[in-house]
Amino acid sequence: MKMFRKASDFFAGFVLGLLTGALVALLFAPRRGEETRALLQEKGIELRERALEKVEELQEKGKKIIEEGKEVAAQRREELLKKLGA
């Protein structure tokens, strides 16, 4: 669980840094307002798609960690039952 928390914190920081950098770059770029708005919209769509991909990756990793945890718990349970039954 701690590992998942660290991954989600990293991802949130990564996205925030990416957004901040993109916004600063766009605001200081020498373009007309219409071009800047179109570019912002395009970059926003790209960022959203990347964020959704990362969310899916994190969900898959989380599911894998949960399954591994269940397997370990089942093994430990069996070991404990054997020790108690012996």
Biopython code that builds the backbone (N, CA, C, O; Angstrom):
import numpy as np
from Bio.PDB.StructureBuilder import StructureBuilder

atoms = [
    (1, "MET", "N", (0.824, -1.188, 0.000)),
    (1, "MET", "CA", (0.000, 0.000, 0.000)),
    (1, "MET", "C", (0.872, 1.256, 0.000)),
    (1, "MET", "O", (0.566, 2.250, -0.659)),
    (2, "LYS", "N", (1.972, 1.178, 0.765)),
    (2, "LYS", "CA", (2.874, 2.311, 0.832)),
    (2, "LYS", "C", (3.482, 2.600, -0.537)),
    (2, "LYS", "O", (3.657, 3.756, -0.923)),
    (3, "MET", "N", (3.806, 1.515, -1.273)),
    (3, "MET", "CA", (4.386, 1.660, -2.602)),
    (3, "MET", "C", (3.403, 2.334, -3.552)),
    (3, "MET", "O", (3.793, 3.186, -4.350)),
    (4, "PHE", "N", (2.133, 1.957, -3.470)),
    (4, "PHE", "CA", (1.103, 2.553, -4.321)),
    (4, "PHE", "C", (0.953, 4.033, -4.001)),
    (4, "PHE", "O", (0.772, 4.851, -4.903)),
    (5, "ARG", "N", (1.027, 4.377, -2.728)),
    (5, "ARG", "CA", (0.914, 5.775, -2.306)),
    (5, "ARG", "C", (2.067, 6.600, -2.881)),
    (5, "ARG", "O", (1.860, 7.711, -3.369)),
    (6, "LYS", "N", (3.284, 6.046, -2.818)),
    (6, "LYS", "CA", (4.440, 6.758, -3.353)),
    (6, "LYS", "C", (4.296, 6.961, -4.854)),
    (6, "LYS", "O", (4.636, 8.024, -5.373)),
    (7, "ALA", "N", (3.797, 5.950, -5.552)),
    (7, "ALA", "CA", (3.624, 6.041, -7.006)),
    (7, "ALA", "C", (2.590, 7.104, -7.354)),
    (7, "ALA", "O", (2.786, 7.876, -8.293)),
    (8, "SER", "N", (1.496, 7.149, -6.609)),
    (8, "SER", "CA", (0.461, 8.140, -6.914)),
    (8, "SER", "C", (0.937, 9.555, -6.573)),
    (8, "SER", "O", (0.592, 10.507, -7.272)),
    (9, "ASP", "N", (1.723, 9.696, -5.509)),
    (9, "ASP", "CA", (2.293, 11.006, -5.176)),
    (9, "ASP", "C", (3.253, 11.464, -6.270)),
    (9, "ASP", "O", (3.240, 12.628, -6.671)),
    (10, "PHE", "N", (4.081, 10.542, -6.747)),
    (10, "PHE", "CA", (5.013, 10.873, -7.825)),
    (10, "PHE", "C", (4.248, 11.289, -9.071)),
    (10, "PHE", "O", (4.589, 12.284, -9.711)),
    (11, "PHE", "N", (3.221, 10.535, -9.414)),
    (11, "PHE", "CA", (2.436, 10.824, -10.608)),
    (11, "PHE", "C", (1.771, 12.195, -10.499)),
    (11, "PHE", "O", (1.767, 12.959, -11.465)),
    (12, "ALA", "N", (1.214, 12.510, -9.345)),
    (12, "ALA", "CA", (0.568, 13.811, -9.150)),
    (12, "ALA", "C", (1.588, 14.940, -9.302)),
    (12, "ALA", "O", (1.295, 15.955, -9.934)),
    (13, "GLY", "N", (2.764, 14.774, -8.735)),
    (13, "GLY", "CA", (3.814, 15.779, -8.872)),
    (13, "GLY", "C", (4.289, 15.919, -10.304)),
    (13, "GLY", "O", (4.557, 17.023, -10.777)),
    (14, "PHE", "N", (4.390, 14.786, -10.990)),
    (14, "PHE", "CA", (4.806, 14.788, -12.390)),
    (14, "PHE", "C", (3.811, 15.563, -13.243)),
    (14, "PHE", "O", (4.203, 16.402, -14.054)),
    (15, "VAL", "N", (2.530, 15.284, -13.061)),
    (15, "VAL", "CA", (1.489, 15.957, -13.842)),
    (15, "VAL", "C", (1.468, 17.449, -13.526)),
    (15, "VAL", "O", (1.343, 18.273, -14.432)),
    (16, "LEU", "N", (1.590, 17.797, -12.262)),
    (16, "LEU", "CA", (1.603, 19.209, -11.876)),
    (16, "LEU", "C", (2.792, 19.937, -12.500)),
    (16, "LEU", "O", (2.639, 21.047, -13.011)),
    (17, "GLY", "N", (3.959, 19.331, -12.463)),
    (17, "GLY", "CA", (5.139, 19.932, -13.081)),
    (17, "GLY", "C", (4.990, 20.078, -14.584)),
    (17, "GLY", "O", (5.386, 21.085, -15.170)),
    (18, "LEU", "N", (4.413, 19.057, -15.195)),
    (18, "LEU", "CA", (4.189, 19.094, -16.639)),
    (18, "LEU", "C", (3.228, 20.222, -17.010)),
    (18, "LEU", "O", (3.471, 20.966, -17.960)),
    (19, "LEU", "N", (2.151, 20.341, -16.264)),
    (19, "LEU", "CA", (1.178, 21.406, -16.523)),
    (19, "LEU", "C", (1.795, 22.788, -16.334)),
    (19, "LEU", "O", (1.593, 23.687, -17.151)),
    (20, "THR", "N", (2.537, 22.943, -15.265)),
    (20, "THR", "CA", (3.164, 24.233, -14.982)),
    (20, "THR", "C", (4.150, 24.616, -16.084)),
    (20, "THR", "O", (4.141, 25.748, -16.568)),
    (21, "GLY", "N", (4.989, 23.675, -16.472)),
    (21, "GLY", "CA", (5.960, 23.946, -17.534)),
    (21, "GLY", "C", (5.293, 24.283, -18.851)),
    (21, "GLY", "O", (5.710, 25.209, -19.545)),
    (22, "ALA", "N", (4.260, 23.536, -19.196)),
    (22, "ALA", "CA", (3.547, 23.785, -20.454)),
    (22, "ALA", "C", (2.868, 25.152, -20.431)),
    (22, "ALA", "O", (2.905, 25.883, -21.421)),
    (23, "LEU", "N", (2.256, 25.491, -19.316)),
    (23, "LEU", "CA", (1.571, 26.772, -19.205)),
    (23, "LEU", "C", (2.549, 27.941, -19.318)),
    (23, "LEU", "O", (2.282, 28.908, -20.031)),
    (24, "VAL", "N", (3.663, 27.854, -18.627)),
    (24, "VAL", "CA", (4.666, 28.923, -18.690)),
    (24, "VAL", "C", (5.206, 29.063, -20.112)),
    (24, "VAL", "O", (5.358, 30.174, -20.618)),
    (25, "ALA", "N", (5.492, 27.931, -20.751)),
    (25, "ALA", "CA", (6.009, 27.973, -22.126)),
    (25, "ALA", "C", (5.000, 28.611, -23.077)),
    (25, "ALA", "O", (5.372, 29.405, -23.940)),
    (26, "LEU", "N", (3.741, 28.267, -22.920)),
    (26, "LEU", "CA", (2.718, 28.818, -23.810)),
    (26, "LEU", "C", (2.474, 30.304, -23.566)),
    (26, "LEU", "O", (2.252, 31.067, -24.506)),
    (27, "LEU", "N", (2.516, 30.701, -22.314)),
    (27, "LEU", "CA", (2.258, 32.104, -22.001)),
    (27, "LEU", "C", (3.381, 33.023, -22.479)),
    (27, "LEU", "O", (3.137, 34.185, -22.804)),
    (28, "PHE", "N", (4.597, 32.512, -22.522)),
    (28, "PHE", "CA", (5.719, 33.336, -22.945)),
    (28, "PHE", "C", (6.068, 33.159, -24.422)),
    (28, "PHE", "O", (6.988, 33.806, -24.921)),
    (29, "ALA", "N", (5.359, 32.309, -25.107)),
    (29, "ALA", "CA", (5.617, 32.102, -26.536)),
    (29, "ALA", "C", (5.005, 33.256, -27.331)),
    (29, "ALA", "O", (3.908, 33.714, -27.011)),
    (30, "PRO", "N", (5.700, 33.725, -28.356)),
    (30, "PRO", "CA", (5.177, 34.847, -29.153)),
    (30, "PRO", "C", (4.139, 34.374, -30.182)),
    (30, "PRO", "O", (4.468, 34.137, -31.345)),
    (31, "ARG", "N", (2.884, 34.241, -29.737)),
    (31, "ARG", "CA", (1.791, 33.824, -30.625)),
    (31, "ARG", "C", (0.592, 34.730, -30.390)),
    (31, "ARG", "O", (0.479, 35.417, -29.375)),
    (32, "ARG", "N", (-0.300, 34.698, -31.380)),
    (32, "ARG", "CA", (-1.570, 35.412, -31.220)),
    (32, "ARG", "C", (-2.430, 34.642, -30.221)),
    (32, "ARG", "O", (-2.215, 33.454, -29.984)),
    (33, "GLY", "N", (-3.392, 35.329, -29.650)),
    (33, "GLY", "CA", (-4.275, 34.710, -28.664)),
    (33, "GLY", "C", (-5.007, 33.499, -29.201)),
    (33, "GLY", "O", (-5.139, 32.489, -28.509)),
    (34, "GLU", "N", (-5.484, 33.596, -30.436)),
    (34, "GLU", "CA", (-6.223, 32.489, -31.041)),
    (34, "GLU", "C", (-5.331, 31.254, -31.197)),
    (34, "GLU", "O", (-5.757, 30.133, -30.920)),
    (35, "GLU", "N", (-4.101, 31.468, -31.639)),
    (35, "GLU", "CA", (-3.161, 30.358, -31.792)),
    (35, "GLU", "C", (-2.830, 29.742, -30.439)),
    (35, "GLU", "O", (-2.748, 28.521, -30.302)),
    (36, "THR", "N", (-2.641, 30.599, -29.447)),
    (36, "THR", "CA", (-2.317, 30.116, -28.108)),
    (36, "THR", "C", (-3.460, 29.285, -27.544)),
    (36, "THR", "O", (-3.225, 28.231, -26.953)),
    (37, "ARG", "N", (-4.695, 29.746, -27.718)),
    (37, "ARG", "CA", (-5.852, 28.986, -27.224)),
    (37, "ARG", "C", (-5.956, 27.630, -27.913)),
    (37, "ARG", "O", (-6.223, 26.618, -27.265)),
    (38, "ALA", "N", (-5.745, 27.611, -29.219)),
    (38, "ALA", "CA", (-5.805, 26.344, -29.961)),
    (38, "ALA", "C", (-4.714, 25.391, -29.484)),
    (38, "ALA", "O", (-4.948, 24.193, -29.327)),
    (39, "LEU", "N", (-3.529, 25.932, -29.257)),
    (39, "LEU", "CA", (-2.423, 25.109, -28.785)),
    (39, "LEU", "C", (-2.686, 24.593, -27.373)),
    (39, "LEU", "O", (-2.403, 23.436, -27.062)),
    (40, "LEU", "N", (-3.229, 25.462, -26.523)),
    (40, "LEU", "CA", (-3.584, 25.036, -25.165)),
    (40, "LEU", "C", (-4.599, 23.903, -25.198)),
    (40, "LEU", "O", (-4.481, 22.933, -24.449)),
    (41, "GLN", "N", (-5.589, 24.028, -26.060)),
    (41, "GLN", "CA", (-6.606, 22.987, -26.169)),
    (41, "GLN", "C", (-5.977, 21.672, -26.633)),
    (41, "GLN", "O", (-6.261, 20.608, -26.082)),
    (42, "GLU", "N", (-5.126, 21.760, -27.644)),
    (42, "GLU", "CA", (-4.467, 20.567, -28.175)),
    (42, "GLU", "C", (-3.593, 19.901, -27.106)),
    (42, "GLU", "O", (-3.643, 18.686, -26.918)),
    (43, "LYS", "N", (-2.804, 20.706, -26.419)),
    (43, "LYS", "CA", (-1.924, 20.169, -25.375)),
    (43, "LYS", "C", (-2.736, 19.614, -24.215)),
    (43, "LYS", "O", (-2.354, 18.614, -23.606)),
    (44, "GLY", "N", (-3.853, 20.260, -23.911)),
    (44, "GLY", "CA", (-4.724, 19.760, -22.850)),
    (44, "GLY", "C", (-5.273, 18.388, -23.181)),
    (44, "GLY", "O", (-5.348, 17.518, -22.314)),
    (45, "ILE", "N", (-5.658, 18.192, -24.430)),
    (45, "ILE", "CA", (-6.169, 16.889, -24.863)),
    (45, "ILE", "C", (-5.066, 15.834, -24.774)),
    (45, "ILE", "O", (-5.297, 14.723, -24.296)),
    (46, "GLU", "N", (-3.860, 16.190, -25.241)),
    (46, "GLU", "CA", (-2.736, 15.255, -25.172)),
    (46, "GLU", "C", (-2.416, 14.890, -23.727)),
    (46, "GLU", "O", (-2.189, 13.722, -23.409)),
    (47, "LEU", "N", (-2.399, 15.892, -22.859)),
    (47, "LEU", "CA", (-2.091, 15.660, -21.455)),
    (47, "LEU", "C", (-3.147, 14.776, -20.810)),
    (47, "LEU", "O", (-2.827, 13.885, -20.023)),
    (48, "ARG", "N", (-4.399, 15.024, -21.143)),
    (48, "ARG", "CA", (-5.493, 14.207, -20.600)),
    (48, "ARG", "C", (-5.322, 12.749, -21.013)),
    (48, "ARG", "O", (-5.498, 11.843, -20.198)),
    (49, "GLU", "N", (-4.979, 12.526, -22.278)),
    (49, "GLU", "CA", (-4.788, 11.162, -22.764)),
    (49, "GLU", "C", (-3.626, 10.480, -22.048)),
    (49, "GLU", "O", (-3.719, 9.313, -21.668)),
    (50, "ARG", "N", (-2.536, 11.213, -21.870)),
    (50, "ARG", "CA", (-1.388, 10.638, -21.156)),
    (50, "ARG", "C", (-1.728, 10.352, -19.699)),
    (50, "ARG", "O", (-1.327, 9.327, -19.147)),
    (51, "ALA", "N", (-2.471, 11.267, -19.083)),
    (51, "ALA", "CA", (-2.865, 11.062, -17.692)),
    (51, "ALA", "C", (-3.750, 9.828, -17.561)),
    (51, "ALA", "O", (-3.589, 9.046, -16.624)),
    (52, "LEU", "N", (-4.682, 9.647, -18.493)),
    (52, "LEU", "CA", (-5.543, 8.466, -18.456)),
    (52, "LEU", "C", (-4.734, 7.184, -18.631)),
    (52, "LEU", "O", (-5.018, 6.175, -17.986)),
    (53, "GLU", "N", (-3.731, 7.224, -19.499)),
    (53, "GLU", "CA", (-2.862, 6.059, -19.676)),
    (53, "GLU", "C", (-2.121, 5.737, -18.383)),
    (53, "GLU", "O", (-2.015, 4.574, -17.994)),
    (54, "LYS", "N", (-1.610, 6.767, -17.724)),
    (54, "LYS", "CA", (-0.879, 6.557, -16.467)),
    (54, "LYS", "C", (-1.807, 6.029, -15.380)),
    (54, "LYS", "O", (-1.413, 5.178, -14.582)),
    (55, "VAL", "N", (-3.035, 6.532, -15.347)),
    (55, "VAL", "CA", (-4.005, 6.043, -14.366)),
    (55, "VAL", "C", (-4.260, 4.557, -14.595)),
    (55, "VAL", "O", (-4.305, 3.776, -13.645)),
    (56, "GLU", "N", (-4.425, 4.172, -15.857)),
    (56, "GLU", "CA", (-4.638, 2.760, -16.172)),
    (56, "GLU", "C", (-3.437, 1.919, -15.749)),
    (56, "GLU", "O", (-3.600, 0.828, -15.201)),
    (57, "GLU", "N", (-2.230, 2.426, -16.004)),
    (57, "GLU", "CA", (-1.022, 1.710, -15.592)),
    (57, "GLU", "C", (-0.991, 1.528, -14.077)),
    (57, "GLU", "O", (-0.699, 0.439, -13.582)),
    (58, "LEU", "N", (-1.294, 2.599, -13.346)),
    (58, "LEU", "CA", (-1.293, 2.519, -11.885)),
    (58, "LEU", "C", (-2.360, 1.567, -11.378)),
    (58, "LEU", "O", (-2.135, 0.847, -10.405)),
    (59, "GLN", "N", (-3.524, 1.552, -12.027)),
    (59, "GLN", "CA", (-4.577, 0.628, -11.631)),
    (59, "GLN", "C", (-4.126, -0.811, -11.835)),
    (59, "GLN", "O", (-4.360, -1.664, -10.979)),
    (60, "GLU", "N", (-3.483, -1.085, -12.958)),
    (60, "GLU", "CA", (-2.990, -2.436, -13.230)),
    (60, "GLU", "C", (-1.928, -2.838, -12.207)),
    (60, "GLU", "O", (-1.936, -3.963, -11.707)),
    (61, "LYS", "N", (-1.014, -1.917, -11.900)),
    (61, "LYS", "CA", (0.008, -2.207, -10.898)),
    (61, "LYS", "C", (-0.632, -2.460, -9.536)),
    (61, "LYS", "O", (-0.225, -3.363, -8.805)),
    (62, "GLY", "N", (-1.636, -1.656, -9.205)),
    (62, "GLY", "CA", (-2.340, -1.835, -7.938)),
    (62, "GLY", "C", (-3.028, -3.185, -7.864)),
    (62, "GLY", "O", (-2.975, -3.856, -6.833)),
    (63, "LYS", "N", (-3.673, -3.589, -8.951)),
    (63, "LYS", "CA", (-4.330, -4.899, -8.988)),
    (63, "LYS", "C", (-3.314, -6.018, -8.813)),
    (63, "LYS", "O", (-3.565, -6.993, -8.105)),
    (64, "LYS", "N", (-2.166, -5.869, -9.462)),
    (64, "LYS", "CA", (-1.120, -6.883, -9.366)),
    (64, "LYS", "C", (-0.608, -6.986, -7.930)),
    (64, "LYS", "O", (-0.419, -8.086, -7.411)),
    (65, "ILE", "N", (-0.387, -5.846, -7.299)),
    (65, "ILE", "CA", (0.088, -5.832, -5.913)),
    (65, "ILE", "C", (-0.934, -6.485, -4.996)),
    (65, "ILE", "O", (-0.569, -7.243, -4.097)),
    (66, "ILE", "N", (-2.212, -6.198, -5.218)),
    (66, "ILE", "CA", (-3.272, -6.794, -4.398)),
    (66, "ILE", "C", (-3.291, -8.306, -4.581)),
    (66, "ILE", "O", (-3.397, -9.045, -3.603)),
    (67, "GLU", "N", (-3.190, -8.771, -5.819)),
    (67, "GLU", "CA", (-3.182, -10.214, -6.080)),
    (67, "GLU", "C", (-1.981, -10.881, -5.424)),
    (67, "GLU", "O", (-2.109, -11.951, -4.828)),
    (68, "GLU", "N", (-0.820, -10.254, -5.532)),
    (68, "GLU", "CA", (0.377, -10.802, -4.891)),
    (68, "GLU", "C", (0.198, -10.847, -3.376)),
    (68, "GLU", "O", (0.603, -11.810, -2.725)),
    (69, "GLY", "N", (-0.405, -9.811, -2.825)),
    (69, "GLY", "CA", (-0.670, -9.778, -1.389)),
    (69, "GLY", "C", (-1.614, -10.885, -0.958)),
    (69, "GLY", "O", (-1.420, -11.499, 0.090)),
    (70, "LYS", "N", (-2.638, -11.140, -1.766)),
    (70, "LYS", "CA", (-3.575, -12.223, -1.460)),
    (70, "LYS", "C", (-2.872, -13.574, -1.481)),
    (70, "LYS", "O", (-3.122, -14.425, -0.628)),
    (71, "GLU", "N", (-1.990, -13.765, -2.464)),
    (71, "GLU", "CA", (-1.250, -15.022, -2.564)),
    (71, "GLU", "C", (-0.348, -15.225, -1.354)),
    (71, "GLU", "O", (-0.298, -16.316, -0.786)),
    (72, "VAL", "N", (0.359, -14.182, -0.966)),
    (72, "VAL", "CA", (1.243, -14.271, 0.196)),
    (72, "VAL", "C", (0.427, -14.540, 1.453)),
    (72, "VAL", "O", (0.823, -15.355, 2.286)),
    (73, "ALA", "N", (-0.704, -13.865, 1.596)),
    (73, "ALA", "CA", (-1.558, -14.073, 2.768)),
    (73, "ALA", "C", (-2.061, -15.514, 2.814)),
    (73, "ALA", "O", (-2.098, -16.123, 3.883)),
    (74, "ALA", "N", (-2.446, -16.059, 1.669)),
    (74, "ALA", "CA", (-2.922, -17.444, 1.623)),
    (74, "ALA", "C", (-1.798, -18.409, 1.994)),
    (74, "ALA", "O", (-2.029, -19.376, 2.721)),
    (75, "GLN", "N", (-0.604, -18.161, 1.509)),
    (75, "GLN", "CA", (0.540, -19.013, 1.849)),
    (75, "GLN", "C", (0.832, -18.959, 3.343)),
    (75, "GLN", "O", (1.048, -19.990, 3.981)),
    (76, "ARG", "N", (0.836, -17.768, 3.887)),
    (76, "ARG", "CA", (1.106, -17.609, 5.331)),
    (76, "ARG", "C", (0.025, -18.302, 6.160)),
    (76, "ARG", "O", (0.313, -18.904, 7.194)),
    (77, "ARG", "N", (-1.205, -18.209, 5.699)),
    (77, "ARG", "CA", (-2.321, -18.854, 6.401)),
    (77, "ARG", "C", (-2.123, -20.365, 6.413)),
    (77, "ARG", "O", (-2.301, -21.012, 7.446)),
    (78, "GLU", "N", (-1.756, -20.922, 5.268)),
    (78, "GLU", "CA", (-1.526, -22.364, 5.175)),
    (78, "GLU", "C", (-0.377, -22.786, 6.082)),
    (78, "GLU", "O", (-0.465, -23.805, 6.767)),
    (79, "GLU", "N", (0.699, -22.006, 6.087)),
    (79, "GLU", "CA", (1.842, -22.311, 6.947)),
    (79, "GLU", "C", (1.437, -22.289, 8.412)),
    (79, "GLU", "O", (1.833, -23.161, 9.185)),
    (80, "LEU", "N", (0.655, -21.300, 8.787)),
    (80, "LEU", "CA", (0.204, -21.178, 10.168)),
    (80, "LEU", "C", (-0.709, -22.334, 10.550)),
    (80, "LEU", "O", (-0.584, -22.891, 11.641)),
    (81, "LEU", "N", (-1.629, -22.697, 9.655)),
    (81, "LEU", "CA", (-2.528, -23.817, 9.933)),
    (81, "LEU", "C", (-1.757, -25.122, 10.083)),
    (81, "LEU", "O", (-2.096, -25.946, 10.932)),
    (82, "LYS", "N", (-0.724, -25.320, 9.269)),
    (82, "LYS", "CA", (0.106, -26.525, 9.383)),
    (82, "LYS", "C", (0.818, -26.564, 10.725)),
    (82, "LYS", "O", (0.890, -27.609, 11.372)),
    (83, "LYS", "N", (1.348, -25.404, 11.143)),
    (83, "LYS", "CA", (2.053, -25.340, 12.425)),
    (83, "LYS", "C", (1.105, -25.582, 13.592)),
    (83, "LYS", "O", (1.464, -26.252, 14.561)),
    (84, "LEU", "N", (-0.089, -25.045, 13.502)),
    (84, "LEU", "CA", (-1.064, -25.229, 14.575)),
    (84, "LEU", "C", (-1.594, -26.656, 14.611)),
    (84, "LEU", "O", (-1.901, -27.182, 15.680)),
    (85, "GLY", "N", (-1.698, -27.278, 13.446)),
    (85, "GLY", "CA", (-2.210, -28.645, 13.366)),
    (85, "GLY", "C", (-1.165, -29.686, 13.716)),
    (85, "GLY", "O", (-1.516, -30.823, 14.029)),
    (86, "ALA", "N", (0.093, -29.332, 13.673)),
    (86, "ALA", "CA", (1.164, -30.309, 13.909)),
    (86, "ALA", "C", (1.391, -30.589, 15.356)),
    (86, "ALA", "O", (2.260, -31.390, 15.701)),
]
sb = StructureBuilder()
sb.init_structure("model")
sb.init_model(0)
sb.init_chain("A")
sb.init_seg("    ")
for serial, (resi, resn, name, xyz) in enumerate(atoms, 1):
    if name == "N":
        sb.init_residue(resn, " ", resi, " ")
    sb.init_atom(name, np.array(xyz, "f"), 0.0, 1.0, " ", f" {name:<3s}", serial, name[0])
structure = sb.get_structure()
